[in-house]
Amino acid sequence: MSENSPRERSSHEPDPATQEQWQQEREHVLSEYGTWRLTADEDAPAADEVRTLETLLRLKAEQQASPEPGLWTEELATELLTEVVPRTVIQPREHAMDMVPTLGRFFTYLGQTGRWAADSMPPQAAPMMLSSLEFATLEAADDPSRRSFSTNILGHGLALGVDLEDDDELAGYMHWYNSLPDDERVELSDTGRLDDPTVPFDRDESLRAAREESLRSSSWPWFLPELEDGDGITVTELGTDQESQVYADNSFVAVAAGILDLVGDGSRRITGTQALTRTDCTALLEATGTARTVRSMWQHPEIAGPWITLLDGGWLSLTGTRVRREPGPVPYVTRSDDPEKFVEFGHAVLTATMFGRDAREPDDGGFRGMPDTLAALLVACSEQGLDLHENLDRAPQEGRAQASVERTAAERSVEEWQRWSNVQVDLDALTESGVLTRDGARYRGSAAVMAALVALIKDQETHGSGTD
């Protein structure tokens, strides 16, 4: 900003009451302008123009100490459009092209409604001044040296299609920017362009990486070990036979497949509580190598869990006292018939149970510990698995951001212990239903579980989650 700017000539800032009055005046003027514009041309993009003018009037008040909507001098308008806006506003070039014409219509409105301030430039001088500003405004918008480094960085994101008003997308973009080599970050911040980045921007990948980084940051649960880079956050690339074996080895998928095999192409009788009969449950348990006395399916989460997911997902339908098999979102195919389609089915079933638990209330079988449970599952799916007890009294790790880790387990609050307990309940439920396995006190998730977890993370990034 030049030495003779209006802000620097101002002897004092308006008091809060005065600022509030001018803000109310701006809002009134903008509302009146929208009506005036549509009265003159009912097809006019009045809403877009009002948004542009709201930005210009706000910057004029905040950056130039000129809050009066009707006060316009050549110096004010020139500085606003060629210095203040390029430095502070992130917008596509076509919006910059619209600013001068929009401001010209606003000047006409001010004159016709008697709002043109006495200390402004002569009204007849405004059109010529604005005409001279059209090229200067575009030139300033295209000049990276007129923009701040943050405006250059974010402007490039806008050009890549990033929704800068979406917190998740912005976090993902900034994660990508921070992953670039130093020289490329400098180039982008200086020029607002990066034609050949070492790591091309990928929206989905940036969202996933930002989500995982957030989980490992200050909100990372105090009772979990920190993940090293790459631990438990990628789905292992396997051959078809290996991958289908991973899904076949998952108890949840195996029981879900067993239920669909049991029902077959016809229908199967169910009990008054809409459950499989004791005979059918016993047969399923024997098929999985578990010989147990069955009184009710609902006492066996290793069957009830897959049963509920198959109903929720549309693989089963109930009519009276019968259950029928349906195609579902991904048709069930046995591993021996088609290993690849069996993998697709297994992934769909595991993803469905994750989505279902995330959507349900805790008292209805939903997750209790989100988002801590999500972090715990990331650890459980890593090579070392997760023992919830082994980190309770650990010494604080170097660089750990969360201050609470410096306390011993005995000093922790009831709320902190409740977080730990909720995660344990969630992991136990997933283990009992066959999604996870447990070796002593250590929970483990496979590559199949990790794939379902990635799907849940992406869904939460796209749609948000009530559990977050």
N, C-alpha and C positions, 0 to 999 in steps of 0.2 A: 504494500500500500504506500502511496506517495507521501512525502512529508507534509503536504498541504491538504491531506484528506480531511473530510468533514469530521470524522471521529476524532482526529487529533486536535482539531480546532475547538471541539466541544469542551467546555470548562467543567462539566459534570455529567454524570449519568442520570437519567430520569429515576425518580424514586419508584418503588414497587407499585404504589397506587397509580402513578401516572402511566407506568408501563401497562398495567392492567386496563386502564382506560383506552390506551391506544390499541391494545390487542382487541378489545371489544369493538372499537371503531373499525379496525381492519376487517373483522368478521362481518360486521354490518355492511360495509362497503362491498365486500366480495359477494355477499348474498344478493345485494341490490344489483350488482353488475351482472350476475348470472341471469336474473329476471330481465334486465334491460337488454341483454344480448339475445335472449330467446324471443323477446318481443319484436326485435328488429329482424331476426332470422330464426325461424323455429327449427331449422336444421343445423344450426350452428353447434359446434362442439363446445358448448358452454362449460361443461364440467371439466374438460381438459384445460380450458383457458383459465378457469378459476384456480385450478391446482397450480398452474404456472405462476399466476399472479400472487397466490398465497406465498409461494417460495420467494418471489422477488420482493414482496413487501416485507416479509419477515427478515430477509437478509439486509434489506435497506435499513430496517430498524435496529437489528442486532449488530451488523458489521459497520454501518455508516452513521449510527446515532441519528437517524432520520426517521422517526416513527410515523410521521403524518402521511397518510396515504395520498393526499392531494398535492404534496410538495415535491416538485421535480425541477431540478436544474440540469443543465448540460453536463456539468461536472459529476453530479450524482449518478445520472443515467449511464454515462460513459464508464465510470469506475465500476458501477454495479455489473454491467454486462461484460466488460472486458477484463476485470480483475477479480471481483468478488465471486461471481458465478463460476468461472473456470476453476478457481481455487477450492471451492466448497461443494459444488453440485456435480453429482455423477449422473450423466444422462446421455442417451444416444444422440448422434449428430442431428437427426431430424428434429428433435426437441429443441436443440439450440437454434435451429433455423426458424422455429415458430415463435421464439421469444420476442423479437422485435415487432413483428406484425401484431402479436397479442398485446404488447405494451402500447402500440399505436391505437388500438381499439379502446384500451383502457383510458388513454388520454382523451379520446373523443367522449367517452362516458363522463369523465371528470368535468370536461367543459360543459357538456349539455346539462348536467345535473347541478352545476354551480359549486362543484367540489374542487375546482382547480385553485390551489392556494395562491394568495397574493404575492408571496415571495418566490414563486416559481418563475421559470423563463417565460417570456411572452408566448401565449398559446399558438400564435402564428409561426413561431420559430420551431415548434416541436416536430412537425413533419419532416423538415429538412434535416434536423439533427438526427432523427431516427433513421432516415435514409442513409445518412453517412455512417451510421452504426451497424448496418446490416452486415457488410463485409467484415468490419472490425470484430464483430461478435463471433462470426464463424472462424475467423483467423485465430482469435483467442481460444476458442473451444478446441481447435485442432493443434494448438501449441502446447506440448507437454511441459515446457518450462513455465507456463502460466499456472499449471496445476500443481497441487501438493503431491508428495510422493504417495500418500494414501489414496488420493483421487486417481492418480495414474494406475495404481494397483487395482483398485475396485472397478475403475472404468474398463479395464481389460476383462475383469470377471463379467461385467455386464455384457461386453461384446461376445463372450463365450456362452452367453445364455444363462448365467447364474442369476437367480432371483435374490437380489441383495437384501430384500425385506424378509426373507426366510432365514431364520437363525441357523437351521441345520445346513442349508445350502451355503450360507456365508462361511460357517465354520469349516465345511468341507473344502471350499475354495481356498481359504486361508491355510488350511492344512497342506494343500497342494503347493501353494506359494512357498510356505516355509520349508518344504521338502526339496526345493530347487537349490542348485549350487549358488554360492555367494554372488558370482559374477552375473548369473541370470536374474537373481532377485534385484540386483542393482540396476541392470538393464531395464527390467520391467518397471521399477519405481521411478526411473529417470525418464523413460520414453512412453510408458503406457502400452508397450507392445513387446511381444516375445514370439517371433515367428517360428523358431525351431527349438522348443524347449527339450531338455534332456529327458524329462518325464512329461509326455503329453497329458493334458488335463482330461480326466475321465470323471464325469459327475458321480456315477454310482460308486466307483472306487474311492473317490474323495469323501463321500458321505460315510461309507463304511469305516474308512481309516479315522475320520474325525470322531465317529461314535466310539470306536475302541480307545482312541486317545483320551476321550472324555472319561471313559470308565476307569482308565488308569491314572487319572489326575486326582485332584484334591477330594473328589467324591468317592474315590476307591475305598471299599469297605476296610475298616481297620483290621479285621480278622483274616484277610486274604493275603497270600504272598503276591508280590508284584510280578506281573508277567514280563519276561524278557521280550525284546522285539521278535515277533514271529511265533511266539509260543501260543498255541491254541487258537490262532486267529486266521488260519488258512485251512482250506479243505484239501486233504492230501489227494494228489492225482494218482489214481489206481487204474489198473487194467480192468476190463469188464468183469472177468471172473473174480478178481480180488474184490472189486467193489460190490458185486452181488453177494459175495460171502460175508462182507461187513454187515450188510442189511439182513442177511439170513441169520447171522449170529445175534442180532438184536432181539431180545425177548419180546419187546413190544410189537415189533413188526411180525415176528414169528406167530404170536398169538392172534394178532389181527388177521393174518393169512389163514391161520387155523380156523378161526370163526367163519370166515367166508367160505372155506372149503366145507365146513360142517353144514352151513346153510345150503350151499350148492345152488343149483339152478331153480329149485322149487321154493318151498318155504319150510320153516321149522317152528315147532310149538314153543311158546314162551310161557313164563309163569305170570301170575296176577300182578307181580311187581315189575313186569316188563324186563325180565331177566331170562337167561338161559336156564334150562332145567338142571337139577343136580347131576343127572346122568351125563348130560352134554358137558357140563363143567368138569366132571371127573375125567371124561375122555380127553378134553383139551389139556388138562394138567398132566395126564399120563403121556400125552404126545410130546410134552416139553420136558419129560423126565422127572415130573414131580407127582408122587403118589400121595394124595392127601384126601382126607374125608371132607366132603363138601356138604354144607347145610344150605348155603345161599350164595349165589354168584356175587352178591354185593359185599360179602365178607372176604372176597379174593380180588384185591386191586389189580393183580396181574392179568385178570380177565376183565374186570369191570372197566379198567382204564381203556384198553383197546375197544371194548364194546361201546362205550360212550363216544369215543372218537369216530368210530365207524358210523354211528347214528348221526352225530353232528356233521360229519363230512359227506353224508349222502351215499355211503356204501351199503347201508342197511335201511330198511323202512319197516315200521310196525303197523300192523292192521289187526285190531282185536287181539287175539291170542296167538298170532303168527308173526314171524319175522321173515322178510324177503331180502334177497341180495339185489343191489342196484349197481349200475355202472360206476357211480361216484365220479368225482372230478378227474381222477386218473384210474382207469380200469385195472382191476386186479388180474395179474398174470403170474403164474407160478414161475419160480426160478428155472426149473427144468425146461419149461416151454419157451421162455424168452428172458434171459438174464437182464438185458437192458431195460425191458419194460417192467421187470420185477423191481429193479432199482428205482425206477420212476414212481412205482406204487409205494415202495418203502419210504422214499423221501416225502411223498405226499402225506402219508399217514403220520410220520413223525412231525412234520411241519404242522399238520392239523391239530395234533395234541398240544404242541407248544402254543399255537394261536388260541386254541380253546381255553387253556389254562390262563393265558394272558388276558383274555376277554372276560372271564368269569370273576365274580366276587370271591374273596377268600373263603367265605362260609359255604360257597357252592362249588368248591373244588378248584378255585383259582389260586394263582400264585399269591403268597403272603409277603414275600420279601423283595419284590421288584423296587428299584433296579438292581439292588444288591444281588439278587438271585441270578440276574443276567451275567454279572461279573463273575459270580461263583461258577457258573456253567462254563464260562470261557476258560477258567483255570482247570475245571474238571476235565475239559476236553483237550487240555494240553498233555504233553508226554508224562509229566509227573503226577497228574491227577490232583485231587484235592482232599486233604485231611483237615477238617475244620478246627481241630484241636491243636495242631502242631504249631500254629502261629500266634496263639493267644498271649504268650509271655515273651515273645521274641524281642530282641533289642531293636530300637529304631534304626532303619536303614539310612545310609548316607543319601542326602538329597530328597528324602521323603517330605512331601509338602504338608501332609496332614498332621497337625500338631498332636492330635489325640493318640498317635502311636507311641508317643514318648511316655505314656502312662502304662503301668502294668495292668494286667487283666483285673486284678482286685480293685483297682481304682476307677474302673469304668462305671458309667451311669446305667441305670435301669434301661434307658432308651437304647443305649449302645448294645447291651446284652439282648434286648428284644430284637434288634436287627439281626444279630447272630442266630438267635433262636428261629426267627422267621425263615431265614435261608435254610437252616437245617431241616425244618418242616418241609419246605419245597423240595429239597434234594431227596429227602426220605420218600416223599410221595412219588417222585419220578423214578426212584429206585424200585419201590414196591410195584409200580406199574410196568417195570421192565425197560424203561427208557435208558436209565443209567445202570451201571453195575457197581458193586461195592466189594472191595477187598479189605476186610477188617473194617477200619474206620475211613478208608480212602475211597472216595467216589471217583468213578471214571466214566468218561463219555467217549464214544468212538467217532470216527470220521463221519459216520451217518448222522450222529447227533449234532455234530458241528455244522453240517450242512443245513439242518433244520434251524439251528440257532442263528446262522447267518441270514436265513430267510426271515426270521422274526425280527432281527435287528434292522434289516432293510425295510420291513413293513413299518416299524416304529419310526424310522427316519422319514418315510414317505407320508404316513398318516398321523403320526404322533401316537402316544399311548397314554391311556388313563392311569397306568401304573407308574409312570415316570414322575 
